[in-house]
Amino acid sequence: MTTTSPRPARAAGSPAGPAPLRLLRPVRTAARYAVRHGLPAVYLARAARRGDPVGRLLRDPASREDPHDLYEQLRARGPLPRSALGPVTTSHAVATEVLRSDAAGVGWDRSQAPALIRWALRFGDDLDATGVAEPPSMLVTDPPDHTRFRRLVSRAFTPRATLASEPMVQRTAETLLDRLAGRDDVVDLVDAYAAQLPVLVIADLLAVPAERREDFLRWGAAAAATLDPGLPLRRYLAAERGLRAMHAFLRGHFARLRRDPGEDLVSRLVTLPDDEALTERELHATVMLLLGAGFETTVNLLGNAVVLLDAHRDQWDALRADPAGWDGAVEEVLRHDSPVQLTGRSTTRDTEVAGTPLPAGTRITLLLGAANRDPAVFDDPARFDVTRANARDHLAFSGGIHYCLGAGLARLEGVVGLRVLGERFPRLRVAGRPVRRDLQTLRGFETLPVRLD
């Protein structure tokens, strides 16, 4: 099979670029921040002051800590009320309809934006500062490009491939917990276990050298913040540093694998034949999404599960007595405290949703965390119950063509990671106050202090 290096990236601004471009970097960063976070922050803050529930959800720290009261306020307004961000839904049925609709996409038509915004997006464009929520990431790309990207990587996440990963996930979990044996002090379970397990697994899948995996945890945590709209400038700059470091690593990683490819997914991507080869930007976007999504959901899933089970010790004990229940328990954690709380879609043509006519270009906010507590689908939805029969009906992994590619792997890591943790440390208890991440899109814990025994 003839292979070739990917076509050149379409964006300038790499660290090796011309000196004038490097000198312009702060100005380009300012333009990028202003259009992606600065202006949204001002708009959302104003909406929050006026009492708009979505504005409060995204700007009020107390609401981010526990969003469910606001979710219920919105639910009381009907299936598709208006908000500062346009139509919003808490309805499981409406969210499912939109996620599966061919009249709603993840992209947005920049040509409809004001001229100044379009200029800022072009001027601020920089491959090395591009995050997972920017094209050509699959997360924000519609067919046909989305179909092409997904086809190239889906083989690594089939049910058969996921099942084959179980022994490695088990060994990784046991090795991490071996290191904690004998600890009688307070341990941060996120730092020592919940973050380590999924990053080691996805790094193995993508052939990341062992010595760089701690770097990926740090870079990924910073870069994940860019999924939230309206970041403060300091937080954005920290995120951009993480993005630049990750892109720099990927550039070298791709070069190594082109010289000496293995059997891993990234080796396959960098050695595609001419008629399938990804551009440099597409390659960066695809691998960065796989790395980021490959551990972010599971970190939050594991942390949320431990806190919920600590508060429901009878269910923790029942799962330890009957480990076959862990599959259902993971689904209930995903439903009850979803690692991804919201997403959005834009109508691609004039359409109707929940009886409401929507013109093309309408942005719809889907509150997945609220849909997963819809009383029309889940009895007593605020109750945490690991034996809930229909817990798997949740939308924690989205739906439609953008259903999470790594959902099977995340479920496996959750089941194995929690089962092994319960077997090794049956008397584990939360010790002190867990600290939530100060994000709304991703819901999990920054720190989780526990005593293991």
C-alpha positions as CSV (number, residue, x, y, z in Angstrom):
1,M,0.0,0.0,0.0
2,T,1.4,3.4,-1.0
3,T,1.4,5.9,1.8
4,T,2.1,9.6,2.0
5,S,2.5,12.4,4.5
6,P,-0.7,14.3,5.1
7,R,-1.3,17.4,3.1
8,P,-0.1,20.7,4.6
9,A,-2.2,22.3,7.2
10,R,-4.5,25.1,6.1
11,A,-3.6,27.4,9.0
12,A,-0.4,29.3,9.7
13,G,0.9,30.1,13.1
14,S,2.9,27.1,14.1
15,P,5.9,27.6,16.4
16,A,8.2,27.3,13.4
17,G,6.4,30.0,11.4
18,P,7.7,33.3,10.3
19,A,8.8,35.8,12.9
20,P,6.1,38.4,12.0
21,L,3.4,35.7,12.8
22,R,5.0,35.0,16.2
23,L,5.0,38.7,17.0
24,L,1.3,38.9,16.1
25,R,0.4,36.0,18.4
26,P,-0.8,38.1,21.4
27,V,-3.0,40.1,19.0
28,R,-4.4,37.0,17.4
29,T,-4.9,35.5,20.9
30,A,-6.9,38.6,21.9
31,A,-9.1,38.4,18.8
32,R,-9.7,34.7,19.4
33,Y,-10.5,35.2,23.1
34,A,-12.8,38.1,22.4
35,V,-15.0,36.3,19.9
36,R,-15.1,32.9,21.5
37,H,-15.3,33.8,25.2
38,G,-15.1,37.6,25.9
39,L,-18.3,38.6,24.1
40,P,-20.2,35.5,25.2
41,A,-19.2,36.2,28.8
42,V,-20.6,39.8,28.7
43,Y,-23.8,38.6,27.0
44,L,-24.3,35.7,29.5
45,A,-23.6,37.9,32.5
46,R,-26.1,40.4,31.4
47,A,-28.7,37.6,30.9
48,A,-28.0,36.2,34.3
49,R,-28.5,39.6,35.9
50,R,-31.9,39.8,34.2
51,G,-32.8,36.4,35.7
52,D,-32.5,34.3,32.6
53,P,-32.2,30.7,33.8
54,V,-29.6,29.7,31.2
55,G,-27.6,32.8,31.8
56,R,-27.6,32.0,35.5
57,L,-26.7,28.3,34.8
58,L,-23.6,29.3,32.9
59,R,-22.5,32.3,35.0
60,D,-23.6,31.7,38.6
61,P,-21.2,29.4,40.5
62,A,-23.9,28.3,42.9
63,S,-26.0,27.2,40.0
64,R,-23.1,25.4,38.4
65,E,-22.6,23.5,41.7
66,D,-26.1,22.2,41.7
67,P,-28.0,23.0,38.5
68,H,-31.1,20.9,39.1
69,D,-33.3,23.6,40.6
70,L,-32.8,25.7,37.5
71,Y,-33.4,22.7,35.3
72,E,-36.8,22.2,37.0
73,Q,-37.7,25.9,36.6
74,L,-37.0,25.5,32.9
75,R,-39.0,22.2,32.7
76,A,-42.0,24.0,34.1
77,R,-41.9,26.4,31.2
78,G,-42.6,23.6,28.7
79,P,-40.7,21.4,26.3
80,L,-38.9,24.2,24.4
81,P,-38.9,27.5,26.2
82,R,-36.9,30.5,25.0
83,S,-33.7,31.7,26.8
84,A,-30.9,34.1,26.3
85,L,-29.3,31.5,24.0
86,G,-32.4,30.8,22.1
87,P,-34.6,27.7,22.5
88,V,-33.6,25.3,25.3
89,T,-35.0,21.9,26.3
90,T,-35.0,19.8,29.4
91,S,-37.2,17.2,27.7
92,H,-35.8,13.8,27.0
93,A,-38.2,13.3,24.1
94,V,-37.3,16.7,22.5
95,A,-33.6,16.3,23.1
96,T,-33.7,12.8,21.5
97,E,-35.7,14.2,18.5
98,V,-33.1,17.0,17.9
99,L,-30.1,14.7,18.4
100,R,-31.5,12.3,15.7
101,S,-32.8,15.0,13.4
102,D,-31.3,15.4,9.9
103,A,-32.5,19.1,10.2
104,A,-30.1,19.8,13.0
105,G,-26.3,19.9,12.9
106,V,-23.4,20.6,15.2
107,G,-21.8,23.2,13.0
108,W,-22.9,26.8,12.5
109,D,-22.9,29.0,9.4
110,R,-20.2,31.7,9.9
111,S,-21.4,33.5,6.9
112,Q,-24.4,34.7,8.9
113,A,-22.2,36.3,11.6
114,P,-21.4,40.0,11.6
115,A,-18.4,41.1,9.5
116,L,-16.3,41.9,12.5
117,I,-16.8,38.5,14.0
118,R,-16.0,36.8,10.7
119,W,-12.8,38.8,10.5
120,A,-11.8,38.0,14.1
121,L,-12.3,34.3,13.5
122,R,-10.1,34.4,10.4
123,F,-7.4,36.6,11.9
124,G,-7.3,34.6,15.2
125,D,-7.2,31.2,13.5
126,D,-4.2,29.2,14.7
127,L,-3.8,25.5,14.4
128,D,-1.7,25.3,17.6
129,A,-4.5,27.0,19.7
130,T,-7.4,25.0,18.3
131,G,-9.4,23.0,20.7
132,V,-11.8,20.1,20.5
133,A,-14.8,22.4,20.0
134,E,-13.5,24.0,16.8
135,P,-13.6,22.6,13.3
136,P,-12.5,20.2,11.9
137,S,-13.1,18.3,15.2
138,M,-15.7,15.6,14.8
139,L,-17.5,17.2,17.8
140,V,-18.5,20.3,15.6
141,T,-18.4,18.8,12.1
142,D,-21.4,17.6,10.1
143,P,-21.5,15.1,7.2
144,P,-19.9,14.5,4.9
145,D,-16.6,15.3,6.7
146,H,-18.0,13.9,10.0
147,T,-18.8,10.6,8.3
148,R,-15.3,10.4,6.8
149,F,-13.5,11.1,10.1
150,R,-15.7,8.7,12.1
151,R,-15.2,5.9,9.6
152,L,-11.4,6.2,9.9
153,V,-11.4,5.8,13.7
154,S,-14.5,3.7,14.5
155,R,-12.8,0.3,14.1
156,A,-10.8,1.0,17.3
157,F,-14.0,1.4,19.3
158,T,-16.2,-1.5,18.1
159,P,-17.7,-3.8,20.8
160,R,-15.2,-6.5,19.9
161,A,-12.2,-4.0,20.3
162,T,-13.6,-2.7,23.6
163,L,-14.1,-6.2,25.0
164,A,-10.5,-7.1,24.0
165,S,-9.4,-4.1,26.1
166,E,-10.9,-5.4,29.3
167,P,-7.8,-7.3,30.6
168,M,-5.6,-4.3,30.1
169,V,-8.1,-2.0,31.9
170,Q,-8.2,-4.5,34.7
171,R,-4.4,-4.7,35.0
172,T,-4.1,-0.9,34.9
173,A,-6.7,-0.5,37.7
174,E,-5.1,-3.1,39.9
175,T,-1.6,-1.6,39.4
176,L,-2.9,1.9,40.3
177,L,-4.6,0.6,43.5
178,D,-1.5,-1.5,44.4
179,R,0.3,1.8,44.7
180,L,-2.3,3.0,47.2
181,A,-2.2,-0.1,49.5
182,G,-1.3,0.7,53.1
183,R,-2.1,4.4,52.8
184,D,-3.8,5.6,56.0
185,D,-3.9,9.3,55.2
186,V,-6.4,11.2,53.1
187,V,-6.0,10.5,49.4
188,D,-7.2,12.6,46.5
189,L,-9.0,9.8,44.5
190,V,-9.2,12.0,41.3
191,D,-5.4,12.6,41.2
192,A,-4.4,9.1,42.3
193,Y,-7.0,6.9,40.5
194,A,-10.0,8.4,38.6
195,A,-7.9,10.5,36.3
196,Q,-5.0,8.0,36.0
197,L,-7.0,5.0,34.8
198,P,-8.6,6.4,31.7
199,V,-5.6,8.4,30.6
200,L,-3.4,5.3,30.8
201,V,-5.9,3.3,28.8
202,I,-6.4,5.9,26.0
203,A,-2.7,6.7,25.9
204,D,-2.0,3.0,25.3
205,L,-4.5,2.9,22.5
206,L,-2.9,5.9,20.8
207,A,0.7,4.9,21.4
208,V,1.5,7.8,23.7
209,P,4.9,7.2,25.4
210,A,4.5,6.3,29.1
211,E,6.6,9.3,30.2
212,R,4.3,11.8,28.6
213,R,1.0,10.6,30.1
214,E,1.1,12.8,33.1
215,D,1.6,15.7,30.7
216,F,-1.6,14.8,28.9
217,L,-3.5,14.9,32.2
218,R,-2.3,18.4,32.8
219,W,-2.8,19.6,29.3
220,G,-6.2,17.9,28.9
221,A,-7.6,19.4,32.1
222,A,-6.6,22.9,31.0
223,A,-7.9,22.4,27.4
224,A,-11.2,20.9,28.5
225,A,-12.2,24.2,29.9
226,T,-12.6,25.6,26.3
227,L,-15.9,23.6,26.0
228,D,-17.5,26.2,28.3
229,P,-18.6,29.5,26.8
230,G,-17.4,32.7,28.4
231,L,-14.2,31.7,30.1
232,P,-12.3,34.4,32.1
233,L,-9.2,35.6,30.3
234,R,-6.8,34.0,32.8
235,R,-8.5,30.6,32.5
236,Y,-8.5,30.9,28.7
237,L,-4.8,31.7,28.6
238,A,-4.1,28.7,30.7
239,A,-6.2,26.5,28.4
240,E,-4.4,27.9,25.4
241,R,-1.0,27.0,26.9
242,G,-2.3,23.5,27.4
243,L,-3.5,23.3,23.8
244,R,-0.2,24.6,22.4
245,A,1.7,22.1,24.4
246,M,-0.5,19.3,23.3
247,H,-0.3,20.3,19.6
248,A,3.5,20.5,19.9
249,F,3.6,17.0,21.3
250,L,1.3,15.7,18.6
251,R,3.4,17.1,15.9
252,G,6.5,15.2,17.1
253,H,4.3,12.1,17.9
254,F,3.1,12.0,14.3
255,A,6.6,12.4,12.9
256,R,7.8,9.4,15.0
257,L,5.0,7.2,14.0
258,R,5.5,8.0,10.3
259,R,9.1,6.9,10.6
260,D,8.3,3.8,12.7
261,P,4.5,3.0,12.6
262,G,3.0,0.4,14.9
263,E,-0.4,-1.3,15.2
264,D,-2.0,1.5,17.1
265,L,-4.8,3.8,15.8
266,V,-2.6,6.9,15.3
267,S,-0.1,4.9,13.2
268,R,-3.0,4.0,10.9
269,L,-4.1,7.6,10.7
270,V,-0.7,9.0,9.8
271,T,0.0,6.3,7.1
272,L,-3.3,6.5,5.2
273,P,-3.1,6.2,1.4
274,D,-3.3,9.3,-0.7
275,D,-7.0,9.1,-1.4
276,E,-7.8,8.9,2.3
277,A,-5.0,11.0,3.9
278,L,-6.0,13.6,6.5
279,T,-4.7,17.1,6.3
280,E,-2.4,18.1,9.2
281,R,-5.2,20.1,10.8
282,E,-7.7,17.2,10.5
283,L,-5.2,14.8,12.0
284,H,-4.5,17.1,15.0
285,A,-8.2,17.7,15.5
286,T,-9.1,14.0,15.3
287,V,-6.4,12.7,17.6
288,M,-6.8,15.6,20.1
289,L,-10.5,14.7,20.4
290,L,-9.8,11.0,20.9
291,L,-7.3,11.8,23.6
292,G,-9.5,14.4,25.4
293,A,-12.8,12.6,25.1
294,G,-10.9,9.4,25.9
295,F,-10.4,10.3,29.5
296,E,-12.6,13.3,30.4
297,T,-15.9,11.4,30.6
298,T,-14.5,8.6,32.6
299,V,-12.7,10.8,35.1
300,N,-16.0,12.5,35.9
301,L,-17.9,9.2,35.8
302,L,-15.6,7.6,38.4
303,G,-15.6,10.6,40.7
304,N,-19.3,11.1,40.6
305,A,-19.9,7.4,41.2
306,V,-17.8,7.3,44.3
307,V,-19.5,10.3,45.9
308,L,-23.0,9.0,45.1
309,L,-22.2,5.5,46.4
310,D,-20.6,7.0,49.6
311,A,-23.9,8.7,50.2
312,H,-25.8,5.5,49.5
313,R,-23.8,2.9,51.4
314,D,-26.5,0.2,51.2
315,Q,-26.1,0.3,47.4
316,W,-22.3,0.2,47.6
317,D,-22.5,-2.8,49.9
318,A,-25.1,-4.5,47.6
319,L,-22.8,-4.0,44.6
320,R,-19.8,-5.5,46.5
321,A,-21.9,-8.5,47.3
322,D,-23.2,-8.9,43.8
323,P,-20.6,-7.5,41.3
324,A,-22.9,-8.3,38.4
325,G,-24.8,-5.2,39.3
326,W,-22.0,-2.8,38.3
327,D,-23.2,-2.5,34.7
328,G,-26.5,-1.1,35.9
329,A,-24.8,1.1,38.5
330,V,-22.7,2.8,35.9
331,E,-25.7,3.5,33.8
332,E,-27.5,5.1,36.8
333,V,-24.5,7.3,37.6
334,L,-24.4,8.4,34.0
335,R,-28.1,9.2,34.2
336,H,-28.2,10.8,37.7
337,D,-25.1,12.9,37.5
338,S,-24.2,13.1,33.8
339,P,-20.5,13.8,33.1
340,V,-21.6,16.0,30.1
341,Q,-24.4,18.3,31.1
342,L,-25.3,20.1,27.9
343,T,-24.8,20.3,24.2
344,G,-26.2,22.2,21.3
345,R,-27.5,21.9,17.7
346,S,-28.2,24.4,15.0
347,T,-31.1,23.9,12.5
348,T,-29.8,23.4,9.0
349,R,-33.2,24.3,7.4
350,D,-36.5,25.6,8.4
351,T,-38.1,23.0,10.6
352,E,-40.4,22.4,13.6
353,V,-39.5,21.1,17.0
354,A,-42.0,20.3,19.8
355,G,-44.6,22.1,17.7
356,T,-42.5,25.3,17.5
357,P,-41.5,26.5,14.0
358,L,-37.7,27.2,13.9
359,P,-36.0,29.0,11.0
360,A,-32.7,27.7,9.6
361,G,-29.7,28.7,11.8
362,T,-31.6,28.5,15.1
363,R,-29.3,27.3,17.9
364,I,-31.0,24.9,20.3
365,T,-29.5,24.2,23.8
366,L,-30.0,20.6,25.0
367,L,-29.6,20.2,28.7
368,L,-28.7,16.5,28.8
369,G,-28.4,16.5,32.6
370,A,-32.0,17.7,32.9
371,A,-33.3,15.3,30.1
372,N,-31.8,12.5,32.1
373,R,-34.1,13.4,35.0
374,D,-37.2,13.8,33.0
375,P,-40.1,12.4,35.0
376,A,-41.9,11.4,31.8
377,V,-39.2,8.8,31.3
378,F,-37.7,8.1,34.7
379,D,-39.8,7.4,37.8
380,D,-38.8,9.5,40.8
381,P,-35.9,10.9,38.7
382,A,-34.1,12.6,41.6
383,R,-33.7,9.3,43.4
384,F,-30.3,7.4,42.9
385,D,-31.1,3.7,42.4
386,V,-28.5,1.4,40.9
387,T,-31.2,-1.2,40.2
388,R,-33.2,1.2,38.0
389,A,-34.5,-0.9,35.1
390,N,-34.4,1.8,32.4
391,A,-31.3,3.7,33.5
392,R,-29.6,3.0,30.2
393,D,-32.2,5.2,28.4
394,H,-30.2,8.2,29.4
395,L,-28.6,10.6,26.9
396,A,-25.3,11.0,28.7
397,F,-23.5,10.0,25.5
398,S,-25.6,12.2,23.2
399,G,-27.4,10.5,20.3
400,G,-27.8,10.2,16.6
401,I,-24.8,10.3,14.3
402,H,-22.8,12.1,17.0
403,Y,-23.3,9.4,19.7
404,C,-20.1,9.2,21.6
405,L,-17.7,7.0,19.8
406,G,-16.0,5.8,23.0
407,A,-19.1,5.1,25.0
408,G,-18.4,1.4,25.2
409,L,-14.8,2.1,26.4
410,A,-16.0,4.6,29.0
411,R,-18.6,2.1,30.3
412,L,-16.0,-0.6,30.5
413,E,-13.6,1.7,32.5
414,G,-16.4,2.7,34.8
415,V,-17.5,-0.9,35.5
416,V,-14.0,-2.3,35.9
417,G,-12.6,0.7,37.7
418,L,-15.4,0.8,40.3
419,R,-15.6,-3.0,40.8
420,V,-11.9,-3.3,41.5
421,L,-11.9,-0.2,43.7
422,G,-14.8,-1.8,45.8
423,E,-13.0,-5.1,46.0
424,R,-9.7,-3.6,47.1
425,F,-11.0,-0.9,49.5
426,P,-14.5,-2.0,50.7
427,R,-14.5,0.6,53.6
428,L,-13.5,3.5,51.4
429,R,-15.2,6.7,52.6
430,V,-15.2,10.3,51.4
431,A,-13.2,12.3,53.9
432,G,-13.9,16.0,53.7
433,R,-15.6,18.1,51.0
434,P,-15.1,17.1,47.4
435,V,-14.5,20.1,45.1
436,R,-16.5,20.4,41.9
437,R,-14.7,21.5,38.7
438,D,-15.8,25.1,37.9
439,L,-17.3,24.1,34.6
440,Q,-20.8,23.6,33.4
441,T,-20.5,21.5,30.2
442,L,-18.4,18.9,32.0
443,R,-19.5,17.9,35.5
444,G,-17.1,16.2,37.8
445,F,-14.8,16.7,40.7
446,E,-11.5,18.5,40.7
447,T,-10.5,16.9,44.0
448,L,-12.1,14.0,45.9
449,P,-10.6,13.4,49.3
450,V,-11.1,9.8,50.6
451,R,-9.8,7.5,53.3
452,L,-9.2,4.1,51.7
453,D,-9.5,1.8,54.8
